[in-house]
Amino acid sequence: MQSLQNFVKYAAHVPWFIYDLSNRQLITQQPVPTEIDDDKGIVLTEVPVPGLNYRPIVPAGGENRVVSFTLPVINRDNNYGNMLLLQQFEMLRNQAGGISAQVSPRRFRPTPKVLYYWGIGSVPLPYYVRKCGMRHHSQMTNGLGLPQYTEVDIELVLDEQDPLYQAEQAFRMVGTISGMGTSAFDLVRGALSGGAPF
């Protein structure tokens, strides 16, 4: 099996990032999420009809697309640990508005909206932050008791009303046509070589 060090080197490499649209801050770092859950539920309603031996299924739409992952935040600094990095994530789980909102908080401010792109096969899309939990590892703290290793659990919900989502739909159509061509090419190549197409 191919090791992680032997992956193909691409011509361009876009780093992992979250751009906080509400607070205008860029969150990025070298460790990336290793596993990303990308879910979109499909709602099917079963309608009971008296006398039938089954319940007809009525398509009732879809749920919101949800992207979730765990991010390791590590900094072995002896003075601050990873505390300064964690402050960026703290902004994601409080009401949006930037520095001015922290000085003069107002009621009914929304939670932050972010732009996320990495590892999910989509153009950069706007998401609402639904969860930003932190798991501090107490065995990795500095002399002042500040954490040096924290796992941040993030859950993002796609805003499908945003104009950027319309661009993603156009990208999806192009990707669908290209995907069909790629699949057909792989099947023909596999048949001609007498082996598996993958």
C-alpha positions in Angstrom: 0.0 0.0 0.0 1.2 3.5 -0.9 2.6 5.4 2.1 1.5 8.9 2.9 4.9 10.3 2.0 4.6 9.0 -1.6 1.4 10.9 -2.6 1.6 12.5 -6.1 3.0 16.1 -6.0 0.6 18.4 -7.6 1.4 21.6 -9.5 -0.5 23.7 -6.9 -1.4 23.2 -3.3 -4.1 25.2 -1.6 -3.6 25.2 2.1 -6.3 24.3 4.6 -8.2 27.4 5.7 -11.3 28.9 7.2 -12.1 32.6 6.5 -14.3 34.1 9.2 -16.6 36.4 7.1 -18.2 37.9 10.2 -15.0 38.8 12.1 -12.7 39.2 9.1 -10.1 36.7 10.3 -8.2 34.0 8.5 -7.7 30.7 10.3 -5.1 28.4 8.9 -2.3 26.1 10.1 0.0 23.3 9.0 -1.9 20.4 10.6 -5.0 19.7 8.5 -8.2 17.7 9.3 -7.4 14.0 8.7 -11.0 12.9 8.3 -13.9 15.1 7.1 -17.5 14.1 7.4 -19.7 15.6 4.6 -23.4 14.8 5.1 -26.6 15.9 3.4 -29.7 14.1 4.5 -32.5 13.2 2.1 -36.0 13.4 3.6 -38.4 10.7 2.5 -41.9 10.6 4.0 -43.7 7.3 4.3 -47.5 7.9 4.0 -49.7 5.3 5.7 -52.7 4.4 3.6 -55.5 2.2 5.1 -55.8 -1.1 3.4 -52.4 -1.1 1.8 -49.7 -3.6 2.8 -47.0 -0.9 2.5 -46.6 2.8 2.9 -46.0 4.9 -0.3 -42.9 7.0 -0.1 -43.2 10.7 -0.9 -39.9 12.7 -1.5 -40.0 15.6 0.9 -36.8 17.4 0.0 -33.3 17.5 1.5 -31.6 18.6 4.7 -28.8 21.0 5.0 -25.3 20.0 4.0 -23.2 19.6 7.1 -19.3 19.4 7.1 -17.6 18.3 10.4 -14.1 17.5 11.3 -11.6 17.5 14.2 -8.5 19.7 14.0 -5.4 19.3 16.1 -4.1 22.6 17.4 -0.6 22.2 18.7 1.9 24.7 19.9 4.7 23.7 22.4 5.4 27.3 23.3 6.5 27.6 27.0 4.9 31.0 27.6 1.5 30.9 25.8 1.0 27.3 24.7 -1.6 27.2 22.0 -3.8 29.8 23.8 -3.2 32.5 21.1 -4.3 30.1 18.3 -7.4 29.0 20.3 -8.6 32.7 20.5 -9.3 32.5 16.8 -11.6 29.5 17.4 -13.2 31.3 20.4 -14.4 33.9 17.9 -16.2 31.2 16.0 -18.3 30.2 18.9 -19.4 33.6 20.1 -21.6 36.3 18.6 -20.1 37.8 15.5 -19.1 41.4 15.1 -15.3 41.6 15.5 -13.5 43.7 18.1 -16.3 46.3 18.4 -18.8 43.6 19.4 -16.6 42.5 22.2 -16.3 46.1 23.5 -20.0 47.0 23.2 -22.0 43.7 23.0 -25.5 43.9 21.5 -28.3 41.5 21.8 -29.4 39.3 18.9 -26.1 39.3 17.0 -25.7 36.2 14.8 -23.1 33.6 15.2 -20.2 33.8 12.7 -20.4 32.8 9.1 -17.3 31.4 7.5 -15.9 30.5 4.1 -14.6 27.0 4.0 -12.7 25.1 1.3 -10.5 22.0 1.7 -10.9 18.4 1.0 -14.7 18.2 0.2 -14.8 18.6 -3.6 -16.6 21.9 -3.7 -15.7 25.5 -4.5 -15.2 27.7 -1.4 -18.7 27.9 0.1 -20.2 29.9 3.0 -21.1 28.0 6.1 -22.7 28.8 9.5 -20.7 27.5 12.5 -23.0 25.2 14.4 -20.4 23.7 16.7 -16.9 24.6 17.8 -15.9 22.4 20.8 -12.4 22.1 22.3 -10.8 19.0 23.9 -7.7 20.0 25.8 -5.1 17.3 26.6 -4.0 17.9 30.2 -0.8 15.8 29.8 0.5 18.5 27.3 0.4 21.8 29.2 3.2 24.2 29.9 4.5 25.4 33.3 1.8 28.0 33.6 -0.9 25.4 33.0 -1.8 26.6 29.5 -2.7 23.9 27.0 -0.3 23.0 24.2 -2.4 20.4 22.5 -6.1 20.8 21.8 -8.5 19.1 19.5 -11.1 21.4 18.0 -14.3 19.8 16.9 -16.0 21.9 14.2 -19.4 21.5 12.5 -20.4 23.7 9.7 -23.8 24.1 8.0 -24.0 25.2 4.4 -25.9 28.4 3.6 -27.6 27.4 0.3 -29.2 30.8 -0.1 -25.9 32.5 -0.6 -24.9 33.6 -4.2 -21.7 31.5 -3.9 -23.8 28.4 -3.7 -25.1 29.1 -7.2 -21.5 29.0 -8.5 -21.1 25.6 -6.8 -24.2 24.4 -8.7 -22.6 25.4 -12.0 -19.3 23.7 -10.9 -21.3 20.6 -10.0 -22.8 20.4 -13.6 -19.4 20.7 -15.2 -18.0 18.1 -12.7 -20.9 15.7 -13.5 -20.1 15.7 -17.3 -16.4 15.4 -16.7 -17.0 12.6 -14.2 -19.0 10.6 -16.8 -16.2 11.0 -19.3 -13.5 10.0 -16.8 -15.5 6.9 -15.8 -16.0 5.8 -19.4 -12.3 6.3 -20.1 -11.3 4.3 -17.1 -13.6 1.4 -18.1 -12.3 1.3 -21.7 -8.7 1.5 -20.5 -9.3 -1.3 -18.0 -11.0 -3.5 -20.7 -8.1 -2.9 -23.2 -5.4 -3.7 -20.6 -7.3 -6.8 -19.4 -7.2 -5.7 -15.8 -9.3 -3.8 -13.3 -10.1 -0.2 -14.3 -8.7 1.1 -11.1 
